[in-house]
Every structure is written in C-alpha cells, then in structure tokens.
Amino acid sequence: MITQENFKEKAGQVVEWIDHYFKRLRELPVKSTVKPREVYDRIPAQAPLQGEDVGAILDDMDSIILPGITHWQHPSFHAYFPANSSYESLLGEMATAAIGAQCMVWETSPAAAELEERMTEWMASAAGLPDGFKGVIQDSASSATLVAILTARERATQFTSNFDGVPQGLRVYCSSEAHSSIEKGVGVAGIGRNNLVKIATDAAQRMSPEALEKAICDDLAKGLKPVCVVAAMGTTGTLAIDPLTEIAAICAKYNVWLHVDAAFAGTAMLLPEYRHICRGIEQADSLVFNPHKWMFVNFDCSLYFVKDTSLLIRTFDILPEYLKTATHGTVNDYRDWGIPLGRRFRALKLWFVLRGFGLEGIRQRLREQITLNEYFAAQVAQSDELLLLKPAFLGFTLFRAKADDDAVSEKLLQAINASGKIYLSHTKVDGRFAIRFHATQTYVQKEDIDKAVDTLQYFSKQTGL
Ligand SMILES: *Cc1c(COP(=O)(O)O)cnc(C)c1O
C-alpha cells in the first residue's frame, strides 16, 4: 500500500520510470508490432488478492505494456495528427489527478470553473478570435461538434426536439472531405446520417460554396429544413481550408448554424502570419480546435468556442433537486455547456502549458516545426522516387511514390511502418493513395526529420520503386 509516509518515495520511482521512458524513446520502435491478444494473454486472468509493490507494476510496464504501445510522443511519430504531450502538461495532469475534482458545477470547485473561464479567454485572445466568442473545454473535437449540432438542432426546432423527439427532415452539410465525427454526430443527434449532405469540393479539396447553396436550395424546395453547416479549417486528409467567408454568407442568408471544425489547424491561429486561414470566422456560430493535437497539452483538451451561450445552455441545462445551488445563474456551471455531468479539471494542464511555455514559447515551437516540415517537403520534392502532392503547409506534407501504380506507395508505407523506425499514415487524394507526414511532435528535431528522409530513401530503394 502507498501511504502518506512512503508516497514521495513511490512517486519518485514512477517519475524515474517516466524520465527513463522519455530519454530512451528515440531507441524504441515507434509503432508496436504485437499481434492481437499478445498483451491480453500476458495479463493474469484474475486481479491479485494482495497488494503489490509499485516496483513490480513498473517491471510489468516495461515487459508487458511498452511492447504493446505505439509511441505517440516519439519524435518519429509522423502519422495521423499528433496527440502531443509535454513535460509541462504531464505535471499539470499529475496535479489534476491529485486534486481529483469533479468540475460539474461552480460550487464543486470554483477554481476549476474560473480557471477554465480564464483559460478560454486567454486562448481566444491568443488565437485572435473576434469579440463575442465564449469558450468551454470539451473532451474531444468529436464531442464539441456533437454539441454544436445539437445546439443547431434545438435552435432550428424552437427547443422542442429535446422534449418531443427529433422531427423528420432536418439537414446538415459538410464537405465530402470532412471528418467522420460529423457523420457520427448527425447520427447521434437523431437527425439521421442520411440527412448529412456531403458537398462537393474544388481541386484543392475545399468545400464548393456554389454546391453548398444549391444543396440548401434543393432541400428547401423539397420541404426539408437546413440546420447546420460544418466547415473544415484543415481537413484530416489534406488540411484543406474551406472558404469560410463565402460559406458564412450562405449560412446567414438561409439562417443556418455555422460550426467550424479546426481540430488540428486551429492552433495555427496563434501565429499572426497564419490568421488568414480563419478569415470569416467572425461570422461563425461555433468553432472547435484541439490543444491536445498541436499545442503540447496531453489528451484530452478540446476548446469549443460559441457566440451565443444562451442557446448552448438552453440546449443542455437540466436541474434536478440534488444539483440545485445558490449560485446557479450567477456563475458558469459548465455541466450545462456540454453533454456529461462529470467533468475533469482540464484547464489546469492548459494553464501549466501556457505558463510554462509562454505564448511566445509555443509560437516559437510551432514555427520551428513548420520550418522542419518545409525542410522535409523540400527533400521529398528533390527525390527521384517520391512525388510531393501539395506544398508543405502547417507542419504537414502529402506525397506518394512517383510510380503510377498505387500499390507501390502502399507497399512503401507498409515496409516503413513495419520497420518501427518512423510511423506514417495515409489517405486518398482524388481517389489516389497518398502518404501523410507531419513534423509536429512536441520534441521533434532536425535529426528526426533527417532520419525520416533517410528511412524513406532506404525503403524506396528496397521496394524497388
Ligand atoms: C482529429 C480530428 C477530429 C477528431 O478529433 P477528436 O478530438 O479526436 O474527436 C475532428 N476533425 C478533424 C478535422 C480532425 O482532424
């Protein structure tokens, strides 16, 4: 048992383990190679009857758990989008776990509610958001987008759907490149996945405003009810930025809620030289972006900004007797700003990161990563075997093998990922296989990018491109 007397010693063992983990990360294979059930079979079928020592648990961390981990904090993790941590965030998370507060209403921890309010203000200001947006921290962009869709649904149905059920014929729009969380959200919201209209994109994978307006008009002509448009500020496949100004004008014309999904790319708003990506944002009703992707705050920390908090709160508030407080209505009770009642104290790790790095420290790291990625893309552009598909953008590069046959790119990706040296993922662009790369892991350095280039070159030759 760990007690007050021996806590520091035991915690020291865990901190030692973590320190050692970070120091040897570069030597570990970035992608786990275990087979299904391999980890499961090594874990005893029953819980131990007697307590065990931390040392024994840490030994098993090394022998059972680590081989089954794909190391998201590895500087050679270039797959998907990052789920970054940092030393600052980790320490904030430790303090959060120590306090272990349930931050459902102001009274259950006033500091949690008020720090959350301040942190969202800091972030709105740092990102240059126009006045009028109020923020709340959600667990994920998926949840924030669901919250936006539900609020839009309630607004469009005069707040009756929550009580009477969802009427038929509501419609939501996003581009054909939008994230799967939107389709999931539309289904969960009871609108029905078949009522999500996927709008065609232009040659740069951006939503076509003309196609959007036509789809809305066609639906209106059929007696259907447009409720919400979800625009992407940085799609997952290619980081396409939908034309917000034009989309916002259409939403205003037809009185449709505009939600902006900026899960990864939203962090770039911290850089004044990239603010152009959010031109038109002042017209949006809501926006989400994830400090847990590209702002060195470990999962989960998703910032949801909304203009009209009264619509949000009216969608979610519910007040059973046991939750009545004297302060209700005069403070932010965040359980009314989203789906779950219980909430983690997520603002604390954001505070640790913002204070530990400072805004300029964060901006500097983002710019370094953008430069590292441009360096990577330049090597791809010079390669005899590889084809750069788009200019480097926000720490992200898209490429494929020059060979006409997509199977070559696929084979290259498989060989690289199986090697454990670096980890990449893929998408399809215009129906063709494309390899995604990002240089946005918190502690990535030039040596890691050189390793990625060398690995690509080595396996390009191996797979005989
Ligand atoms: C990653 C991503 C999401 C999902 O984010 P979660 O926080 O994991 O729910 C949604 N939209 C886009 C564009 C993304 O890149």
The ligand as a Tripos MOL2 file, in Angstrom:
@<TRIPOS>MOLECULE
LIG
   15    15     1     0     0
SMALL
NO_CHARGES

@<TRIPOS>ATOM
      1 C1         -8.7340   14.8080  -35.3180 C.3       1 LIG1
      2 C2         -9.8930   15.4690  -35.9290 C.ar      1 LIG1
      3 C3        -11.1530   15.3800  -35.3430 C.ar      1 LIG1
      4 C4        -11.4320   14.4930  -34.1490 C.3       1 LIG1
      5 O1        -10.8100   14.9790  -33.0140 O.3       1 LIG1
      6 P1        -11.0810   14.2770  -31.5930 P.3       1 LIG1
      7 O2        -10.6500   15.3110  -30.6090 O.co2     1 LIG1
      8 O3        -10.2420   13.0500  -31.5700 O.co2     1 LIG1
      9 O4        -12.5160   13.9630  -31.5110 O.co2     1 LIG1
     10 C5        -12.1890   16.0850  -35.9080 C.ar      1 LIG1
     11 N1        -11.9900   16.8450  -37.0020 N.ar      1 LIG1
     12 C6        -10.7960   16.9520  -37.6050 C.ar      1 LIG1
     13 C7        -10.6510   17.8140  -38.8130 C.3       1 LIG1
     14 C8         -9.6970   16.2530  -37.0890 C.ar      1 LIG1
     15 O5         -8.5210   16.3510  -37.6910 O.3       1 LIG1
@<TRIPOS>BOND
     1     1     2 1
     2     2     3 ar
     3     2    14 ar
     4     3     4 1
     5     3    10 ar
     6     4     5 1
     7     5     6 1
     8     6     7 2
     9     6     8 1
    10     6     9 1
    11    10    11 ar
    12    11    12 ar
    13    12    13 1
    14    12    14 ar
    15    14    15 1
@<TRIPOS>SUBSTRUCTURE
     1 LIG1         1 GROUP 0 **** ****
